[in-house]
Amino acid sequence: MARDGWMMLGGLVLISAAVDAADANGQFVVKGAGLLSCGEFITERDKRSESYQYIGGWVDGFVTAHNKYAPDTYDVTSFENTELLLAVMDNHCRANPQDRLYPVLNSIVDKLAPERLQQQSPGVQLADGRHTAVLYRETISRIQQRLRELDLYKSGIDGTFSDATRSALAAFQKDHDLQPTGFPDQTTLWRLLRN
């Protein structure tokens, strides 16, 4: 990270740490990018700065810690990648520039938690010549189930990204004014599984 980026983040940590210090009641200290304001996040995101990359690393660390310490959790992000989480944060932050990143991300993770993967699920590599992704087999089963609920998918719920699954997903994309590729990109999955 550029020296200026580290200095900016370091200064914010020093200033904010005193406000968020631990107490005798078990309150915890928020560290790193979680201390940044939404306004600062937006500035760094818009520049795609090295500080923004640091924030992405902080998000990954936050999710990893949640996965380790939350009960019955293998992965709270059943399909969401880091950039999608950052985009969701951006959506909140543009309307609430004074909010701090820790409570914003914590709230997002809390909302994702009911749909978390509770047990390990094998990863399935997907590619269509233009896109690649790795999805959990359980996530593919959830895609199939949701498409069935929407009366777009008629085959079995087996966690296999079959031609029938791809066709049903393309129909969903077309119905929602998305590019009907049939590929499970982040925008499509968010609309299908989170809306």
N, C-alpha and C positions, 0 to 999 in steps of 0.2 A: 504494500500500500504506500502511496506517496506520503512523504513526511508531513505535508499539510493535512492530509486526511487523518493520519494517526493523531496529530496534535489536536485537531478539531474534536475527534471522538474522545481522546484522553481528557481534554479540558471539560467536556460535558460530563464524563464519568466523575471527575473530581468534584465538580460543582453539584451534581445530582446525588452523589453517594451519601452526602451528609443528610439530605432530605429523606432518603430511603433506607437509612441505617437500621440494622436489626435491633430488636428490643427484647426484654425479658419474657415476653409473651409468645416467643417463637416466630415473630415476623421475620421475613428474610430480605436480604439485600438483592436488588436487581442489579445485574452487571452488564457491561458491554452495550450493545446497540439498543437494548431494551430501555435505556435511559433517554434515548433520543426522542424529540418531539416528532409528531407527524409532519409538521412543516419542514423540519430538517430532513426527514426521510424523503419527502416529495422532491426537495431540492436535489438531493443526491440521486434519486431514481431518475429524475428528468435528465440529469447529466450522464447517467450510467457510469458514475465515477467509481474509483477504487473503493471508496467508502461504501457505496451501494453494494459492491461485491462482499465486503465485510459484513454488511447487514444480512445478506443472503446466507453467509456462513453462520451467523448468529441464529437465524431462523432454523437452519438445519440442526444446530446444536440443541435448540429449544425442543424441537420435535423429537430428537433422539432421547433427550432426558425424559420427556413425557412418556415415550414408549417404554423406557426402562422402569420408571417409577409408578406409572399408573397401573392399577390392578387390571387383570384380564385384558391386557393390551399387547398386541404384537406390533401393530402400526396404526396410529391414529389417522394417518393419511393413506386411505385405501387406494387412492389413485393420484392425489394431488402432488404435483412437483413443486419445487421451491419457487419457481417463477410464478406459478398460479397463486400460491400463498401470498407472494409479494404483491401481485395484482389485486387480490382481495383486500390486503392491507391498504394499498393505494386508494382503492375505492372509498374505504372508511376515512382515510387520512385527509383526502381532499375536502371532505365535509367537516372534518374535525381536526384542524391543523395543530391545536394545542394539546391533543392527547399524546400520551407517551406510548412507545411501541410495545412495551411489555404487556400492558393490559389489552391492547388491541389484538396482539397475536394470541394471548391467553384466551380471549373471548372467542376467537376463530377456532382454536383447538377445542375449546369446550363445546362449540357447536358441531364440530366434526366427530367428537367422541362417541355419540350413540351409534354411529355407523362404522366405527373402527374395526379393524381386523383383530379378533381376539386370539386367534391361533395362527401359527405360521402357515403360509400358503405358498406353493411353488410359483415362481415367476415364469411368465410366458413371454417370449420374445415375439413381437409383432413387427412386420415390415410390409410395405406395399410398393416399394420402389422409390417413393418420395419421402415417406415418413417411417420412423422407427419408434418403438416404445416397448417397455416391459411392464406388463400388468400382472397382478396376482391372479391366479386361477379363480380364487373366490370373487374377485372384482368382476371378472368376465361372467361368472354365474349371476352376479347381481345385475350386470348389464342385461343379460338375457331375461332375467326375471322382470326387470322394469319394462323392457321392450314387450314382453308378453302381456304385462298389465295394461300397456297402451295398445294392445291388439295388433302389434307390428311383427311379432315373432311367434312362430307356431311350433318350432322344434323343441327338443329336450333342453333342460337346464343342466349342462354338463361341464361348464367352464372351458369349453373349447371355442376359440374364435373361428367359427366355421363360416362358409359362404353365406349360410342362412343368417348368421349373426351380423355379418358385414352388410347384407342387403337390408335387414331390418334397421340397422343403425343408419344407413344411408337414407332410408325413408324417414326416420326421425329427424335427421339433419335437414332434409328437404322441407319437412313440415314446420321447422323452426328457423327457416331462412338462413341456414348454415350451408357451407359448401358440402354437397352430398357425396363425400368421398367414401363413406363407409368405414373410415379409419377412426379409432377412438381417441381423438385429440383431447386436450385438456378442456377446451371450451365446450365441446360436445358432452363430455362426461360430467362437467359441472352442471350443465343444463339438464341432463338426463337424471343424474343421481342426487343432486343437491337442491334442485328447485322444486 
